[in-house]
Amino acid sequence: MKLEEHSIPALDLLIFNDKKNQLHHLRVPTDYIRDKLDQFHIRNDDKKKSVSLELSSDKINLFQDIRPGSGRMPFAQFLVSTITIGNES
């Protein structure tokens, strides 16, 4: 998906925290990424560029991009839902 395509209002991210068996759904407006593009880690793969994210699952900086070379952008404000996956007995 290209960020220049204005028909896509948001990106849905699913993030699994294996320490807590939780699945998080974040809905990030594409405008947020587009407006702050210079603060993200950009990968140059052959003919295309892509944003690379590493979102923290630590409570102190939950859903913050912690990738080296990034602007440590927060994503917690885009949390839609969290479900805990339990063991069925």
C-alpha positions, 0 to 999 in steps of 0.5 A: 500500500502506498501512503499517497493513496488517499482512499485508505483512511487507516492501517489496522495493526495486529500486535501479539504480546506473547508474554501476556498472551494478548492480541492488540488491535490498533487502527492508525490513520494514514495521515499520522504516518504520512505527516511524521514520515521523517521520524520513522525508520525507512527501509530501502529495499531495491525499488521500494521504500517501506516504513519499519516499526518495532512497537514496544510491549513494555508498560512504560512505553507501550506501543512506542516505536523503539526501532533504532533510527526512529523518532520513538513515535507513540501509537498507544492512542490508536488502540481499538481493543485487546483480547487475552488468549487463555488456555482452554481446559 
